Structure formats: structure tokens, C-alpha cells
């Protein structure tokens, strides 16, 4: 296929974002700080246009372009939509916060779009070089965003910590990639799949371990989670929302594609690594969050645990397992956006508060917000019939079908432990003496909170669109 045809047929969403970024930079450069609102609104519009283009191309056949570097399939299209939705919601949630804190700079939405472009390249990466370039484009923008509130010591520390540890993980991934190339003689996932047999050289196993360690850092799976609590707490809350939503979607998507398509002959070997990451993440995410008093640190440990649950589905190594992972990520995205909308609404006399105790008696000062937040907490805990229950059900079912009974049992037990700290938040809101009421939150925050709650409440009523799309997406990896 000619280069221009490849651009228009299979690379159009990325082209839209790339051209959009350049356009927004020009507008911001000419209009200065006065251009923030315009750039912000245009960024949401451009991201929305990319979503529409992907949805219109959903019937296209799966195609590999650019000499095998980039793949356009149902799996990538599904995960890209999730990533773009997370980016749009993150920008919408950030407007009021940035204005109140004197950070209404046009660079913020531009950085979100640049990082999202990297995520889309990462999701469609079909060789090691494309994987690394997409990951770095995503990460470089995230490093800057973590320290966007540069006069805030906590934000600067978060940015520095994320940058240093991120550079370490990139080095590990690069080293692993070089080992894989050296032993397989190719950088493409399909080529590696042909070169790696059931008895691979030990160098291939080392390379696989190093690359998975780098990817585990990006999804904050234990024991590579060390940056997560501090960065979640220190970075501006809208940035944390973006970290917890879109970045997780992209990193998990490439992890699934990498192990499933590049190493089908050694499923037993990579499954052991994934099982270790899953057990460590669910255990840490369940127990370490119990003593947290800061709601953002609690959400950080919660995200570690949830990545562990999603890894349980991936450990199955089957089509059902990947389908469970896709459903899990979809539900997790909604729950995360809703929860961070509620955290952004925690403001007293114009000052943001982050302690769980600040939610005391919320049911009596703001009953609707308390109800929405409680439903999201119940869903994160996996209580039926909310969406979080079905998300866990599908990954545990895939693990059982694959014969991974101890892993499934570990997931159920750690899920029960994790329910304690979610229910503690509900108890504080409904049974403690009221703390001062929150300020009225902006429309965008209330809208994201309400829509997320409706989605987790109504998932069981009509899950067919998500389930059908997840089934088609999972098939494209096998």
C-alpha cells in the first residue's frame, strides 16, 4: 500500500493528533496565556474527532503498515478509544483546577495531546523500535506534567522521582530489547514469534524479563510500583487523573500485545512472570492501602491492586483472558475517572483537601455526591451488581478456565481484603460526624462524576456493546 494511502486509511487518528498539536502550539505561541481556553477547547475537539474517526473505521480489516512497525487491528482501535476518552475527561476535569491555581497555560493541553499521541503509537506498536519510541513520547510528556505546578515542592519532587525511575525503567527495557534482537535476529513481534521456540536460549528469557520489568513500571505493578504513591500524591490532581486513566490503558495494551503475539511458543515461561506480578500487586494493593489517610495515596495503592487483577486475566494467556482484560480496563477507566472527579470536588473555601477525614458526614452536607462516590467505591470493591464485580468475574473466570486455581483464589481473597478500605470511605461519608461542606464543584466535574456512576450502575443492564467489542478485539491478538 502506498505511503499516503497508509496514512489516510490506518494512521489517520495519529495524523489528526500530530497536526492538531502543531496547530495548538502555534495558537498558544501567538495568543500567549490568553489562548488557554481556546487551546483547551480545541484539544478536546481534536481528541473527540480522533475517536469518531476510529469508530467509523471499526469495520476495517486488521492491517500491518510501515514495514511491520504499526498495526491497525480491532484490539488497538478499542484501546485507543479508551485512551482518548481518558485524555478528554482529564482535560475537562483540569480546567477549573488549573485556573484556580494560576496554572492556566496552553502548554498543559498540548502536553496531554503529545502524551496521548505517544500512547496511540504504543498501542499499535508491532516491533520493539515502535514500542520504545511510543513509550518515550508518552513518558517525556508525563515527566513534565508531573511537575507542572513547578512552584509546589511536592509536584517538583513527584516529577523528579518519576523522571529518575522512569529513565531507569527505560534503560531496562532497552537492554531487554537488545537481548531479544541479538538472540532472535529481528525486532518485529511476528519475527520474534517465529524465531523463539519452546526451548529458547536463556538470553531470550533474560530479554523478556527486562522488557516486562520496564512495562510493569509503567502500569505500576509491584514490585515496580515504588513511584506510584508519591507521584499520585504530589502531582496536580488532574495530572494524576491522566496517569491513572489513559497511561494505564496504553501501557497495559502493549504488555498484552507483546507477550501474546511475540511469545506464543513460551506461554508457560512468561506466564510465570505475569503470575508473580499479579500476586505481588494484588497483595500490596490490598494491604498497603489500609493505613492510608490521604485519598490520592489510597487511589495509588488501589490502582496497583487493580493492575494486579487485570494481570490475572492476562496470565491465562487465552482469548477469554484477553477479553477479560479488555472488559476490566474499560470498567477501571470509568471508575477511575469518576473517583478522581469526586476528589477534584473536595474543596473547602477554595482550598483543595485530600484527607479521607474531610469526607466525614458528606451524606448530610452533599447527599448526591456521597451517593455517587459510594457507588464508585462499591464498584472498585467489586460488589455486585456494579460494573466492578463483572470486571473481576471475567478475569477470574479466565484464570479458572486456564487451570490457574491458586491465582484465582488469591485474587478473590485479596479483593475481599481490599473491600475493607473502600467500605471505610463509605462509612466515613455516611456514619461520621459532618466535616465542613464542600464548595459547589464545576459543571464538568459534576458531569464526569454522574456519568461514571450511571455507567457502573447500568453496566449489567446492557453490557452487550462492550462485550461484543471486547470479543472482537481479543480475537485480533490470536
Number of C-alpha atoms within 10 A of each C-alpha: 9 8 9 9 11 15 16 12 14 21 21 17 23 19 15 16 21 15 11 20 23 13 16 23 17 13 17 21 13 11 14 14 15 14 17 23 17 14 26 23 15 17 25 20 14 20 23 17 16 20 21 14 14 22 13 10 15 15 10 13 11 14 14 17 17 14 10 17 19 22 23 21 22 26 26 27 23 24 26 28 23 21 27 26 20 26 27 25 22 28 23 22 28 25 22 19 19 17 13 12 12 9 18 21 20 23 21 23 30 22 18 24 27 22 27 31 26 26 32 25 28 28 32 27 29 28 24 24 15 20 23 19 15 23 26 19 18 26 24 17 19 25 19 18 27 29 26 20 20 16 9 14 13 19 23 20 18 25 24 17 20 23 20 13 15 20 16 14 22 23 15 20 24 19 17 25 23 19 20 24 18 14 17 20 13 18 21 22 22 16 17 23 19 15 16 19 13 12 8 15 12 10 15 21 16 16 23 23 18 23 25 23 22 24 23 22 22 25 25 27 29 24 15 21 20 15 19 27 21 19 27 25 21 24 27 23 24 25 24 23 29 28 24 25 29 28 25 22 26 28 21 24 26 23 21 20 22 23 22 23 17 23 23 20 18 18 16 14 15 20 18 12 15 23 20 17 26 29 23 19 28 32 22 22 29 24 17 15 24 17 9 15 14 17 22 26 22 23 24 25 27 27 27 28 31 26 27 29 29 28 31 35 34 30 30 28 22 21 21 23 27 32 26 32 30 33 26 26 23 22 25 26 22 25 26 23 28 31 27 27 28 21 24 23 22 22 18 14 10 12 12 17 18 19 17 19 18 22 29 24 23 26 20 16 17 16 14 13 18 22 18 21 27 22 23 31 23 22 26 29 24 23 18 13 16 24 30 26 20 22 24 28 18 23 30 27 20 26 28 19 14 16 12 17 14 11 22 22 14 18 25 18 14 20 23 14 18 27 19 15 20 23 16 14 20 24 15 19 29 20 13 15 14 18 15 15 18 20 15 14 15 14 12 17 23 20 15 22 26 19 15 25 25 16 18 24 19 14 17 15 10 9 13 11 9 15 15 11 18 23 20 16 22 22 16 16 18 12
